[in-house]
Amino acid sequence: MSAAISLHVGLDSYGAGDYVIRPTAVRSAEADARALAALVDAEGFSPTVLTGPRATRAEVLRALREAIALPAGSQLVISVSGHGVQIPDTPPAPAHPRPASARNRKVGDEPDGFDEAWCLYDGFLVDDELAEVLAGFAAGVRIFVVSDTCHSGTMLPRAPATPPIAASILHLAACDDAGCAFDRGDHGVFTGALLDVWAAGFAGSHPALRDAVRARTVPLQRPVLTACGPIDVEFLAARPFTPPRPRLR
């Protein structure tokens, strides 16, 4: 039986955890998570929200690994709002040891020389580790990831991943890897624009959503849409945040 579930992560402040320098507080990332959860709930998803001290590495990874049980035909939405960083795609130097969560799983696979990472309450979630989790999802599962973080353009792999990813994944990021995400007070600039577009009655495809949000955020931010895993043309052309329909026998 197919399912439609979602996970929404938002952090306005951070614990010491794995951080050498604790990330600064932001104003509205938790509001982003709650608003996107309400949006998908209204569309028929079953959302889970992790904010503040609940948005730890352990809890986020637990929620993602539980979702791996989704069967083909299911859909998962993941949103993350807060800080994002870049980490050199090099082995940690003995003279400058890295926290455990900031260590690369693979070295030399980033054309620009940097891995990207989401900042969670007590440490980083590096793109290498995220790719390993996503590789556990079954073929036929559709995943839509929304990142309102700095340097978020390639939090998901752009080339064939190792291990391979069987699910069809789309990623709408607030900016490219060199860009930053900004706050407008009530929401992040990117998430606020997405919510405004949706409230105006948006009914287009995933690329059309990117274009509509980008029209409201340039030149400050240029959202990007990427795909990984098998390309699912129907998913790409479908209305975002729309659960799968039950199939007739």
N, C-alpha and C positions, 0 to 999 in steps of 0.2 A: 504494500500500500504506500503510495507516495505521500509526502508530507511537505509542509512549508514552515520553516522555523527561521529564527534570526537571532543574532548576537550583537549587542550594542555596547561598546566600551567608550567611556568618557572620563577624562581626568583633568580636574581643575588644579589639583595639588598632588604632590608626590612624597613618598616616604624616603628615608635614607637608603635602605636596601643595598642594592649593588652599585649605587651611584657614587662616583668620586666627587662630583659636583652635583648636588640635587637640582633637577630641573626647576625653573622658576614657575610660579603659579600662573595659570591662565584664568580667563573669566567665564567662559561659556561652553567649554567642551562637554561638561556633564549635561547641560541643557541640550546640546546637539544630540547626545545619545538618547535622552528621553524623548525628544521630538521625533527622531527617526524611528524609535520603537513605536510611538503612537501612530506614525504614518503607516508602517507596515502592518501593525495590528489592525488598522482600519481596512487594509486590503486582504486580510485573511491569514496572515502569518501569526505564529506563536512566538513572541519575543522574549528574550532574556536580556536584562540590563545589568551591566557591571560598571559601577562608578566609584571614584575615590578609592578608599582603602580596600574595597572589594575587588578592584580591577588589578589583582596581582598576576604575576606570571602563572602561578599554579592554577588560579581560577580560570583565567582566559584559556590556557592550554587544556584544562579539564573540559571546558565547554566545547572547545573545538574538537577534541578527541571523542567526546560523546556523540557529536554530530556525525562522525565518520560512519556510524551505523545507518545513516540515511540510505534508502534503496534508490536504484535508478528511477528517474522520473520525479525525484524530489527536488526542492529548491531551498537554498540557504542564502540568507543575506547576512553579511558581516559589516559593521561600521565601527570605525575607530576615530575618535577625536581627541586631540591633545598634542603633545610634542612628538616630533619625529627627528631623527638624526642620521648622519652618515658616519660610518666606521671604516677606517682604511682596510681594504681587501688584501691584507698582508698578515703573515704570522705575527702573533704578539711578540714584541721584543722583551727579552729577559729584564732589561733595565727599566722597562715601562710595562709591567704586567697589567692585563685587563681583567675587569670583573668577569666572572664565569659567563654571565648572560651576554657579554659583549664580544665573545670569541666567535670568530668565523667558523662555520662548519666546512666551508670550501674556500680555497684561496686561489686567486687568479681567474675567477669566472666573471668578474665585473669589468666591462670595457672602460669605464671611467675611473676605475681603481677604488671604488667605494661600495660597500654594502650599505643598504638602508635598514633602518630599525624603527619600530614603534617604541615609545617610552611608556612602560606600564608602571604601576604604583611602586614596585620594588625592584625594577630592572628592565632590561631591554628585551624585545622580541625581534631578533635579526631576521632579515628576509630568508637566509639560508634555512633557519629553523622552521619558519613558517612554511616554506616550500616542502620540507619533509613531512609536516603535518598534512598539508593539502594533498600530498601524494597518496594518502591513505583513503581518500574518497573514491567511491565506485564510479565506473563509467556510467554516463547517463544522468548523473547528478549535476545540477546547475547551481553555480555559486556566483553571487554578485557581491563584490567587496567595494566599500566606499571609505576612502581614507581622507580625513580632514587633518592632515599633519604636514609639517615641512618635509621636503625631500622625499615625497611619497610616490613619485612616478613609477618606480620599478620595485615596489615592495613585493610584487609578484614577478616570477621569471618572465622574461621576454623571449627567451630561446628555449629549446627543448630542455627540460629539467632532468636532473638525476637525483633521486629516482624519478621515473616518469610520472606525470600527472594525467590521470584518466578522466577526471571530471572536467566539465566545460566551465571555465572561470572567466568572468569579466571584472575588470578593476577600474573604477572611476576614482581618480586621485585629484586632490585639490590643486596640485601643481606638479611640474616635472622634478627630476632629481635635484636640479640646481636651484629650484624655487623655494619660496617660503609661503606658509599659510598664515593668514592674519585673522584677527578677531574684530568683530564689529560691535560687540557689546552684548547683544541678546543671543547671538550665535556666532560661530566662525563665519567669515566672509563666504566661504564655499558652501557650507551647510545652509547658511541663511539664504543664499541664492537658490540652492536646490529646493528648499522648502517653499520659497516664493514662487518658483516655477511650478511646483506641484500644486500649490493652492490655486494657481490660475487655471487649473484644469488640464494639465499636461497629459497627453495621450499618445506620445510618439515612441520611438525606439530608444535603445541605449545610446547610440551615437547622437540622436537628436537631443537627448537629455544633456549629454556633454556640451553640445553646441549652445543650448539654451542657457545652461548655467554659465558657460564661458562668456556669453554675451553680457552677463551681469557682473562679471568679475575682472575682465581685462580693463586696463593693462596691469592691475595689481597682481592678479593670479591668472594662470592659464591651465585650467583643468585638462587632464589627459585621460583617455580611455584605452586600455590595453587588454589583451586576451592571452590566456595560457591554457594548456591542455588542448584537446581536440576542438577545432573551431565548429561551433554550433550556430549555423546561420539563422535558424529560427529563433534561438535565444537572443542573438544580437539584434534581430529585428523586432523582438517582442517589447511590449511596454514594461519598463522596469518595475520592480516590486509587485509583480503580478504572479500569484501562486499558480502552480500547474493545475490544469483542469482534469477532472477524473476522465479516464479513457472509457469509451463504450466497449462492451464485450463484442 
